[in-house]
Amino acid sequence: MKILFIGDIVGKPGRDTVSHIIPTIKKKYNPDLILANGENASHGSGITGEHLEELLRSGINLLTSGNHIWQKKEIVPFIEKKESQIIRPANYSIYAPGKGYQIIKTSLMKNVLVINLIGRVFFAKQYENPFHAVTKILDDHKHINLDAIIVDFHAEATSEKIAMMHYLDGKVSAIIGTHTHVPTADYHVTDNHTAYITDVGMTGLGYKNSIIGVNKESVLYNFITQMPVKHKITDGPTDFNSVLITIEDDKKATEIIPINYFDIENMSSAFNKD
């Protein structure tokens, strides 16, 4: 079984890039399931119901999220659905709408448990302990027939993400780090067959012309003056960051490879190069 995980989708450039590249990814790699983090899909912060449905039409099967999930309040009715195709971090308050995991069937009718967590290091809000939260979810599902378990750990600190890797090593099929928008080079499969990457990266305005997907001038102004600004999402060449995970029997990962495109100016020609 092959599962594609797409890094944080940022604004319209990210949504457009996803819709253009997924057909090519399907043709070349034939993934059985496509996951993505969508918490920045609407104007760079949050996601609307309209944009959620747009991403689902593009071929994504389920979206995870993070600390920006509530920026667009209209997402609440969508996330509250019983079979919602977007989940929020499991270690939010028990009073938060929605839930932090979902079981989804692949094209081969395999059962995949997708868990969303958020880190606590360097975040202002006091989330529940993600290690405790994921333990409870795994305990609650230990008698359910699952073919894979995928964890999106939306966290700032690399140490916290790596700690989660060691904590869940051999207990889940893959741990995919999100949030920092910069792809890391530490993708690997552990000796206990858990695929891991500290951060998968992002999909949106490219690194050459933005600061993690946002108009660079506004972010620079904020850093230099310490004055609040409204982040802008402008047009320009885009990047696409993702990983493809191969999972065999007994929920064991055998391979994780990055699938990245950078500085895409003409999407149709760029995606047909290989």
C-alpha positions in Angstrom: 0.0 0.0 0.0 1.2 3.5 -0.9 0.2 6.6 0.9 1.0 10.1 -0.2 1.2 12.9 2.4 1.3 16.5 1.1 2.9 19.2 3.2 0.9 22.3 4.5 -1.2 23.7 1.7 -0.9 27.5 1.8 -3.5 29.7 0.1 -4.7 29.7 -3.5 -1.2 29.0 -4.9 -1.1 25.9 -2.8 -4.6 24.8 -3.8 -3.9 25.4 -7.5 -0.6 23.5 -7.3 -2.3 20.5 -5.7 -5.1 20.3 -8.3 -2.6 20.4 -11.1 0.0 18.0 -9.7 -2.2 15.2 -8.2 -3.2 13.7 -11.6 0.5 13.4 -12.5 1.3 11.9 -9.1 -1.5 9.4 -9.5 -0.3 8.4 -12.9 3.4 8.0 -11.9 3.2 6.6 -8.4 -0.4 5.2 -8.1 -1.0 6.0 -4.4 -3.8 4.2 -2.7 -4.5 7.1 -0.3 -3.7 10.9 -0.4 -3.5 12.9 2.8 -2.6 16.5 3.3 -2.4 19.2 6.0 -4.9 21.9 5.0 -4.9 24.3 8.0 -3.5 27.1 5.9 -5.5 26.5 2.7 -7.6 29.6 2.9 -5.7 32.9 2.5 -2.8 31.3 4.4 -4.6 30.8 7.7 -7.5 28.4 8.4 -9.7 26.7 5.8 -13.2 27.3 4.7 -15.8 24.6 3.7 -15.6 25.8 0.1 -11.8 25.3 0.0 -12.1 22.0 1.8 -14.4 20.7 -0.9 -12.1 22.1 -3.6 -9.2 20.1 -2.2 -11.3 16.9 -1.8 -12.3 17.3 -5.5 -8.6 17.5 -6.4 -8.1 14.0 -5.2 -7.2 14.4 -1.5 -9.0 11.8 0.7 -8.5 13.3 4.1 -7.0 16.5 5.5 -5.3 17.1 8.8 -4.8 20.4 10.5 -3.1 22.3 13.4 -3.1 25.5 15.4 -4.8 27.6 12.6 -7.8 25.3 12.2 -10.3 27.6 13.9 -9.3 30.8 12.0 -12.2 30.3 9.6 -15.2 29.6 11.8 -17.3 28.2 9.0 -15.2 25.1 9.0 -16.9 23.9 12.3 -20.0 22.3 10.7 -17.7 20.4 8.3 -15.4 19.1 11.0 -18.3 18.0 13.2 -19.6 15.6 10.6 -19.4 11.9 11.7 -17.5 10.9 8.6 -15.6 14.2 8.3 -12.8 14.4 5.8 -10.9 16.9 7.9 -9.7 16.3 11.5 -8.2 18.6 14.2 -5.4 17.8 16.6 -6.5 15.1 19.1 -4.9 16.8 22.1 -7.2 19.9 21.8 -9.7 20.3 24.6 -12.4 17.6 24.8 -14.8 20.5 24.2 -13.4 21.4 20.8 -15.6 20.5 17.8 -14.7 17.4 15.7 -12.1 14.7 16.6 -8.5 14.1 16.2 -8.5 10.9 14.3 -10.4 9.1 11.5 -10.4 5.7 9.9 -10.5 5.9 6.2 -10.6 3.2 3.5 -8.1 3.2 0.7 -8.8 2.3 -3.0 -7.9 -1.3 -2.0 -10.4 -1.2 0.9 -7.6 -1.1 3.4 -8.4 0.5 6.8 -6.0 3.4 7.7 -6.2 5.1 11.0 -5.1 8.8 10.6 -4.2 10.6 13.9 -3.6 14.3 14.2 -1.5 15.7 17.1 -0.2 19.2 18.0 3.0 19.9 19.9 3.3 22.0 23.0 6.9 23.4 22.8 7.0 27.0 21.7 3.2 27.2 21.4 1.4 29.9 23.5 -1.6 27.8 24.1 -1.5 25.0 26.7 -2.7 21.9 24.7 -3.2 18.6 26.3 -0.2 16.2 26.3 0.2 14.7 22.8 1.9 11.6 24.1 -1.0 10.8 26.4 -3.5 11.6 23.7 -2.0 9.3 21.1 -1.6 6.5 23.7 -5.3 6.6 24.4 -6.3 6.5 20.7 -4.0 3.5 20.1 -5.4 1.7 23.1 -9.0 2.4 22.0 -8.2 1.0 18.5 -6.1 -2.0 19.4 -8.9 -4.5 18.8 -9.8 -3.0 15.4 -8.5 -4.5 12.2 -6.2 -1.8 10.8 -3.8 -2.0 7.9 -1.9 1.2 8.6 -1.6 4.0 11.2 -0.5 7.4 10.1 0.3 10.3 12.5 0.5 13.9 11.6 2.5 15.6 14.4 2.0 19.4 13.9 4.8 20.8 16.0 7.4 23.6 16.2 10.3 21.9 18.0 12.3 19.3 16.2 13.2 17.7 19.5 9.5 17.2 20.3 8.9 15.6 17.0 11.9 13.3 17.3 10.8 12.3 20.8 7.5 11.3 19.4 9.3 9.2 16.8 11.0 7.2 19.5 7.9 7.0 21.6 5.8 5.6 18.7 8.5 3.6 17.1 7.1 0.2 16.0 3.6 1.2 17.2 2.5 3.2 14.1 3.3 3.0 10.4 4.4 6.6 9.9 4.9 9.8 11.8 4.8 12.9 9.5 5.9 16.2 10.9 4.2 19.4 9.7 3.9 23.1 10.7 7.3 24.6 10.0 6.8 24.5 6.2 10.5 23.6 5.4 11.2 20.0 4.3 13.9 18.2 6.4 16.4 15.7 5.2 15.9 13.1 7.9 13.3 10.9 6.2 13.9 7.3 7.0 12.3 4.0 8.1 13.3 2.9 11.6 14.5 -0.6 12.5 11.0 -1.2 13.8 9.4 -0.3 10.5 8.0 3.2 11.3 8.5 5.8 8.5 9.5 9.2 9.8 10.3 12.8 8.7 10.6 15.8 11.0 8.8 18.1 8.5 7.4 17.3 5.1 7.4 20.9 4.0 4.6 22.9 2.3 2.8 23.5 -0.9 2.4 27.1 -2.0 4.5 30.1 -2.9 8.1 29.0 -3.4 11.0 29.6 -1.0 12.7 31.9 -3.5 9.9 34.5 -3.5 8.2 34.1 -0.1 8.7 33.4 3.5 7.2 29.9 4.1 4.4 30.6 1.6 3.6 34.2 2.6 4.5 37.5 0.8 8.1 38.2 1.9 7.7 42.0 2.2 5.0 41.9 4.8 6.9 39.3 6.9 10.1 41.3 6.7 8.3 44.5 7.7 7.0 42.6 10.8 10.5 41.4 11.8 12.2 44.8 11.2 9.6 47.0 12.9 7.9 44.6 15.3 4.6 46.1 14.1 1.6 43.8 13.3 0.9 43.2 9.7 -1.6 41.3 7.7 0.1 38.5 5.8 -0.5 38.4 2.1 -0.6 35.5 -0.4 0.5 36.7 -3.8 1.1 35.1 -7.2 4.4 33.5 -8.2 6.3 30.3 -8.7 5.2 27.6 -6.3 6.7 24.6 -4.5 5.2 21.2 -3.9 6.5 19.1 -1.0 5.3 15.6 -0.1 6.4 12.1 0.9 5.3 8.7 -0.4 5.2 6.0 2.2 5.1 2.3 1.3 3.4 0.0 3.9 3.4 -3.8 3.8 1.7 -6.4 6.0 1.3 -5.9 9.8 1.3 -2.1 9.4 5.0 -2.0 8.7 6.5 0.7 6.6 9.3 -0.3 4.2 10.0 3.0 2.4 9.5 6.8 2.6 10.6 9.0 -0.3 10.2 12.7 -0.8 8.4 13.9 -3.9 9.2 17.5 -4.3 9.0 20.2 -7.0 10.6 23.6 -6.5 10.2 27.0 -8.2 7.3 25.9 -10.4 6.5 28.6 -12.9 4.7 26.6 -15.5 3.0 23.8 -13.7 2.0 21.7 -16.7 5.5 21.7 -18.2 7.2 21.2 -14.8 5.2 18.2 -13.9 5.7 16.5 -17.3 9.5 16.6 -17.1 9.8 13.1 -15.6 
